């Protein structure tokens, strides 16, 4: 699954020797690197089996809440492979933040839906084709289950949005994806131009040529106008933003367009130490 859960601050540089005092309004937290599909452009493949405990996720969530964050995007890998996802959702909500589950959507449990409904959470379904052809992207028969889960999320009035990866040559699918998202009851669709990370690293088919990204942005503006008042249409391009990521091993990163340009802020031990002191300082 494409990890599409970035949040941004104004683009600036700082000496990364300690956690900055200015924290983002939302942070991505990879609860696992395990996944139940195998997308060719996966940005966070299963290179590590480390996973934070529910208690640790709760502490990290409280830390970001103390710094002004409003939500935590639970991502992977695929977060629904964790049986304790409902408890994770509750821990994030218990910290005063909105839990947002980024998922490929085909194995969402009833318990996870119950937790999102109870704690005013949200689902972001990562869907890249508006038909059964999405199975070819995920490399797993899944579209029927995704459709059923979409309908159930909407029926239960749980927040729903859709993330869709745009690869070179795939601009013609954007209008179809927007129509699909609106028809399924999504409040927002975010188009995400693929970057050369993870499994996509160095692959020519995932490298945009000059001018293609401009076309993507142009399509997004047109679709935003077309769906104004019905659904938000946005573009998330990691090439132009710095994004905050808590990795599955608990380390905190500023993530950029290439892995070589990423900045590691601190490891799990330093982050957890700061988690225990930040609320007192904030008070």
Secondary structure, 3 states (H helix, E strand, C coil): CCCCCCCECCCCCCCCCCCCCCCCCEEEEECCCCCCCCCCCCCCCCCCCCCCCHHHHHHHHHHHHHCCCCEEEEECCCHHHCCCHHHHHHHHHHCCCEEEEEECCCCCCHHHHHHHHHCCCEEEEECCCCCCCHHHHHCCCCHHHHHHHHHHHHHCCCEEEEEEEECCCCHHHHHHHHHHHHHCCCCEEEEEECCCCHHHCCCHHHCCCCCHHHHHHHHHHHHHHHCCCCCEEEECCHHHCCEEEECCCCCEEEECCCHHHCEEEECHHHHHHHHHHHHHHHC
